[in-house]
Each structure stands twice: as C-alpha cells, then as structure tokens.
Amino acid sequence: MTALNRREFLGATTAAAATLAAGLHASGADEPARDRPPVKLALMGVNSRGKQLLPDFLSFPEVEIAYICDPDDDTIPSTLKIVEDKGQPTPKVERDFRKALEDPSVTALVCAAPDHWHALATILACQAGKDVYVEKPCCHNPIEGRRMVEAARHHNRIVQVGSQRRSGADMQALVNEVQSGRLGKVNFARCWIAGPRPSIGRQEVVSPPSNLDFNLWAGPGPSDGYKSNLVHYHWHWRWDFGTGECGNNGIHYLDVARWALGAETPESVVCGGGKYFYDDDQETPDTQLATFDFRDFAIQWEHRTWSSRGIDGEGGGVEFYGSEANLISNGRGWKIVTGTGAKEKVVDSHDGSELVRAHMRNFLDCLASREKPNADIEINHKSTMLCHLANIAWRTQSVLKFDGQKEAILDNPAATALLGRNYRKGFELPKIG
C-alpha cells in the first residue's frame, strides 16, 4: 500500500469509526444487536481488575455473569454484591476457573488474573470452545504469547486483549494524525510513566491464609514462597508472576506507539536502569529506560516508580517527535505542538473518549460477527513483545539482536532462556492441535 493510499485508507476508516461511534452513542451504545443471544461470561480474578471490569460488562443488556472464579474466598462477597445490585441472577462461584470452562452454556472467559495465568487460562478456554477477553499484558513471556495466537487461530476463537485504547476514537484519530504526514517525518516516539509507589517492604515466607488457595493462585509459577507482600498486588514486581512496570503500564503506551508508527518488531533492544530507590522484596527495576531500534525510527520506554514528575507535563504518556510538530498524549486525548519555549503553540487537540466500554462493545460485537477484535491477540502479542524484550535486556544487561520473523534473540543464550519459563506439573502449557 502506498503512503498516499495508506493515508486515504486511514482517513476513511477513522471517519467510519467515528460515524459508528456517534451512531452507537445516539442509539445507546449498550443496546445489543437485534436477535443477539445472551452472552454468558465466566469472570476469573476479582480482587482488583476483574472487579473494575464487572460493572462495565454488566452495563450491556445481553451480558450475564454466569461464574465468578477466584482462589481467594474473601474476594467473593463484595463481587457478588455488584452483580446482585444490578438485578442479575447470582453467579455460580468456583475457586478454579477450569470448572466453569466445563459448562457448555458459558460463552466466554474474562481473565483478569495476574500475568502468569493469562496464557494458560486463554489457551484452555480456546480449547474448551470459549472466546476470551484477557487483560494486558497478554502473557508472562514471549513463547506464551505466540502459543496464545496459535490457540486462537487453531480453535477459531475471538481473543480480545484489554488494551482498550485500540477502541478509543481519540487514539484512532491519533494514529491517523501521526501517519498523515502532518507532523513531518517522525523518527522517534517516547513512552513513559512516573509516579511514586510505596515500598513493599521485606517479608518472610509464611503459610498462606486459609481463605486463599495459594497453590491454585500460583498456578504455573512456584507455590513455595507465599508472602503477605506478594498477594494480591505486588506480584507485579516479582519475575515469577509479573512483568514489572513496563508490562503493567508500559504496554498501554508502547502499544499506541507501535500502532501509530506501523511498527512490527525491533531489530535491537537495549535497556538500562536499576532498583535504585527501594530496599525491599521487589525484583523488577524501579527505574527503567529501554530503547527499541527499528529500521527507520526508534521507540523509547521510561519509568520511575519513585518520582511524580513526568514528561511535558504528563505523568504518563506517549509523544511523537516529528520534523514539523510533536504530538503528545497522556492516553486520553492528545495535542499537536509546534515550536519550543515562548514560541510553543498548540495547533490542534482532541478530547479523550470513552475507552473501556467501547472496547467491550467491540468484543461483544465480534462474538457475533466472528471478525477479529480491535486488540486481537496477535496485535497485542507483538506490542507485549516490546515489554518482554526490555525486561530481558535489563535482566541480562546485554544488547539484544532480535529476529522478528522467527521471534528469536540471536547469539545470546542467557537472553534466549528468558523467552519462556519452567512450569509446575499440572500447569504446563498444552500443545496446540
């Protein structure tokens, strides 16, 4: 596709998306299509993100929450109350989501469990004939991401990843602006997040509380190291279970950068930084700077989880640097800026748009149409690959040379070993086919 045709195509599709969004808003975005069958969801993981997603899914009349699944019994009462307050039937409760997959009436699995469960849960759901809405980052390591793509394709399943900016009219317009040539030649995009997080302290390994099935919570990861500062949130900062701040928040902004620049996979990756600020059980860096070199441009990621000062007035965001202008977004809306200092001028802007329910609407529509969703698993696998490569480069303190076609790190055995993980018996990744 030529550059001109690509711009015309993007302009047309963005206009069509805006028209569709306006139509949905005018008629009621939450209304199901006529004659659409009920969508029965099994929700996995309700301590944090799952509980956040629940009210939005319940806003769609065709959605019924059939199962609530969580290995921590203490998360269940408040979750059931959300459903009951919406006037819906009380869902069945299971600690193990795999029991819900055995129910032929379940349409789809919503996986909001920690990162280390995303791939296995998605693949098992696909094998059970269920579609999947899985939270970001889509996987714990690159091999898992590719296996998820294979499972979705082999079983003809819809797999939407929770990178909701893919469904936002503001981000769709951002992509059009970057690719239109209005910014001039764009050779660099910077992504970042800053904001102080508390120390997680140091804790001894103890027996898990009786309300928690820690063996099930740990799943593919090790089950012999329960600490009170691991469950439920701080697993993000432990390599056995999480992907650090880059996987936690970086995926959002790196996905937008890759999308807007039309990037596939980097040719090389370097990463610096360290665990400078906290003296605690956190393993992932509190300061990280990664650079992804593509053939014609570079993308950079930066985070500081101990500092509140971001870049260009935003605590988190993505900025595209062009020869004629810059485009800055905090992930909700954007502005185009020319000049610097006293001569800086905002020449255009776009307000933020609704993201989460738009993304869910896209998922529900694709369940009926069987078309690939906006954040299809293969799209998000490629974006999540940037997070993984940054972490691998940091953990090995090496420059990564990457073969995007083979999804292989070249001539670096230590880094190659981190493309996958070891699995506990009973929680191995199943073969596809």
N, C-alpha and C positions, 0 to 999 in steps of 0.2 A: 504494500500500500504506500503510495507516495505521501510526502509530508502534507501536500495540499489536500489530497483526498482524506488523509487521516484527520486533518483539522475539520473538514466538512462533515466527516462521519461523526466526530466527537461532538461538534456543534449540534448536529441533528439528534444524536442520541441524548445529549444533555437536555435539549429542548423538549424531547419526547418524555424524558423522565420528569421534568418539571411539570409538564402538562398532566402526566399521570398523577403526580403527587397532588397537584391542585385539584384534580378530579376526585381523588380519594378523600381529600380534606373536605371538599364541598358535599360529598355524599355520605361522609362518615367513614374514616379510614378503618374503623374497627368492624365494619359490616362484612360478613363473609359473602363470598360469591353465591349466587343462587344455586340451590340444589347441591351445595358442597356438604359432604358428610362430616360428622363430628371428628375432631382431631383429639385423640386421647394421648396425653403425654405422661411419661414417667420422668420425674424430676430427681436427678441424682446430685446430692451435695447441697445442703440447705443451711449451712452455718452462716455463710456470707453472701457470695454472689448468687447462689440459687434463690435465696430469699429475696434478693433485689430483683431478680428476673420475674419472680412469681406474679406480682400484681400486674405487670405489663402483659404477660401471657394471658392472665385471667380477663384482661380487658377485651379480648377477642371472643365474640359470642360462640364461635364454633369450637373453642378450646375447652377441654375438660381435663383436669389434673386427675389422672387415674391412680398414680402411685407417688408417694414421697419416699425417697430412699436415702438413708444416711446411717453410717455406723455409730453415730453419737445420738443416743436416745434423748439427750437433753435438748437437741435442736428441733424435735418433732412438735411439741405442743404449740409453740408460737407460730410454726409454719402452718399447721392445720387451722389455726385461728384465722390466718389470712384467707385461706380458701373458704372457710365457713362464713366469714364476714361478707364474702362476695355472693353468698347464697348458693354456692355449689355443693354437690354431694361430698361427703368426707372421703378423701382418697384412702386407698389401702396404704399401709405402712410396712416397709421392708428395710431391714438393715442392708441387705445385699441386693443391689440393683439387678443382678442376674436373674432373680426370681421374677421380676417384672418383665424381663425380656421373654419369658416363657409364656406370657399371656398373649394370645393371638389378637385380642382386641386393642392392644397398645399400638398406636400409630408411630410414635417417635420417642426417642430418648433425648432429654435435655441434660447434658453433662456439665455440671458446674462444680465438680470435684477438683481437688488440686491437680497440678500439671502432670504428675506422674501417673495419673489414672486416665488421662484424656485419650491416649491411643488405644489402650486395651478396651476401654468401655466403648469407644466408637466402633472398633473392629467387631467386637462381639455383637453389638447392636446391628451392624450391617449384616452379619452372618445370620442373625435372627429375623431378618427381613424388615428391620425398623429403620426409619430415617433418623437423622441425628442433628441436633443443634448443640455444638460443643464450644465451650468457652476458649478464649485465647489464653496463652499461646496454644496452638492446636496440639502440640506434642512436647514431650520432655527431651527428645533428641532427634536428629535428622532422620535416622533409619525408621523411627516410628512414623514420622510424617509421610514418608514415601509409602510405607505399608498402609497407612490410612487411605491414601489416594487409591492404591490398588484395591483395597476392600470396597471402597465406594463404587469404583468402576465395575469391578467383577460382579458385585451384587446389585448393581443398578440402583443405588441408594442416593438420596439427597443428603449431603452433609454440609451444613452451613456453620461457619466458624463465627464466634461473637466479635468480629471486627466490624462494629456497627457503622463506622464511618463510611464503609463501602455503600451504604444505603442512604446516606445523607445528601440532600440536594446541594448543601453548601460545599461538601467535599467533591461531589461530581462536577460542580462549577469550577472548583479549584483546579481539578485535573484539566479541564478544558482551557483554563487561562494559561497554565504552565505550558501546555502543548500547542497553544495557538500562535506562539512566537511573540506575544505582546511583551514578555519580559526580556526579549532578546535571546541571546544564546545562554542557556542555563547549564553550567558546568559543575555546580556544587549545590548540595542540599544539606542542611544541618538539622538534626533532630535532637531534642534534649528534654530532660525533666530535672527539676530541682525542688527540694522541699525537705525539711528536717523530719526524720523518722526517729522514734525513741530507740535507745539501746534495748536489746532483748536480754541482756544480762548473761550470766553463766549459770547453768542448772546441771544437777547431777541426773543421771539416768535412774528412773524410778519405775515402779509398776504403774501401768495406766489405770485411770479411774474405772469403776465398774460400769459406768454409763457408756463407755467407749469400747468398741471392738477394734482395738489397735491393730490387730493382725489384718483385719479387713481394710482399715484405713490405710495401712502401709502398702497393701497390695503388691505391686511389682517391686517396691523398694524394701529395704531391710526393716525387720519388725522387732529388733532387739535394742532399740535406743529411744524409748519414749521419754520425752522431757516436756515439762509444762510450758516451755517456751517454743515448742515445735507445733503443737496442735492448739489453735486452729489456723493461725495466720502466718506465723513466722517460718513455716516450711518454705516459703518463697526464697529464703536466704540460705537454704541447705541444698547442696548439689544432688543429693539422693532423691529429692522431692520437687524442687523448684528450679527456676531458670534465672533467678536474680532480678534486679530492677529492669534489666534490658528485656527479659522475657515478660515481665509483669506489666510494664508501661511502655517500654521501647517499641514493642510490636505495633502499637497503635500508630505512632508517628513514622516509623520505618515503613510500615505498610503504605501509608499515604505517599511517602517519598518515592517508593518503588513504583507505585501505581502511576503517579503523575509523570515520572521520568521514563516510563516504559521500560524499566529495568527488569532483567531476568535474574541472572546470578552474577556475583562479583568474580573478578579474576584473582584478586588477592585481598587479604584482610590483615590488619594489624590492630593491636589493642593494648592500651596502657591503663594506668590507674592502679588502685590497690584498696586494701582495707585499712585506711589511714586513721579514721576518726573513732571507730568503736572498738573497744576491747571486750568482746562478748562472743557468743557462740555462732554468730553469723559467719558463714563461709564465703559468700559472694561479695564482690567488691562494693564498697560504699562510694567509690569514685571510679568512674569508668569512661574511657574515651576510645572509641573504635572508629576506624576509617575503612570503608569498603570502596575499593577501586574497581570501576567498570571501565570499559574501553574508552568511553568519551566523557565520563564525568565521575565524580566521587560523591558518596553519601557518608555523613559522619553521625555518630551517636555519642551523646554525653549525658551522664547523670551524676548528681551529687546528692546523696540522701541525708546530708547533714547541713545543707545550705539552702536558704529560701530564695536566693537571688537567681533568677533565670537569665534568659537572653532576650534582648529587645522588649523588655517589659512583660514577658510571659514566663510563668513558672514552668510550663511545659509547652512544647510546640514543634513545628517544622517550618523552616524558612528556605525558600528557593532563591538563590542568588543568580540574577541574570545580568547581561551586559547593559540592559536598558532600565531595568527596575527589579525590585525584590518583592516577593510575595511572602507574607508572614501569617501563620495560622496557629492558634492555640488548640486546634482540634475541633473548634466550634466557630465557624465563620472564618473570614480572612480579610486582609487588606493588602493593597499593592502600594508600594512606597517608592518614590524616586528621590534622588539627592541624598545628602547627608547633613548632619548638624542643623544649622539655621536654615538651610535650603531644603531640608527634608519636607516632602509633601505627600500626603495620602491622596492618590489619584482615583482609587476605586476601593470598594469594600463590599462584603457580603455578610449578612447576618447569619448566625448559627441556625441550624434547622433541627427538627426532631430526628433522633438517630435510632434509639433502641426499638421503639415500636415500629418504625419504618423497616428496620432490619427483620423484626419478627414477621411483619406483614409479608415481606419478600419471601421468607422461609415458608410460611403457610401457603402462599400462592404457588410456590414451586412444588409443594407436596401434591398439589392438584395438577399442575402443568407438566411436572417431571422435567422441567428445564433446570439448568444449573443455577444456583443462587448467586447473589452478588459477591459473597465471600465464600465461594466454593472451596472445598478442602485443598485443591491443588494450588489455588491462588494463595491461600494463607500458608500453606506449606513452604512456598517459595519466600514469602515475607518472613516467616518464622526462622527460616534458614539463616537469615542475617543475624538474628539474636543468638542462635546457636554458634555460629562461626565466631562472633565477637567473644562469646564466653570461652570457646575452645582456644582461641588465640590468647586470651588472657590467662587461662589456666596453664597453658604450655609455654607462655612467654616466647612465642615464635610467630614469624610471618607465615601466614597460610597461603599457599597457592591452590586454587580451587578449580576443579573441572566441573562446570555446571551441568554438562550433559550427562556425565556419569555420577554426579553428586559425590565426588571423591576429593579428598585432600591429598595432594601429591607429595611424595617423598618426605613424609613426616609421620612415622609410626605412632608416636605419642599422641599426636592430634587425631589421627585416624581412629585410634582406640576409643576416643570420646564421641565418635559419631553414633554410638549405640550404648547399651548398658547391659549389665547382668540382671537376670530376672529370677525371682524366687520360684520354687516349684509350686505349680498351681496357678501362677500368674504370668506365665510366659505369653509372648505374642503368638497368636495362632498363625498357621500358614494360610495363605490366601489361595482359594481354589479348591 
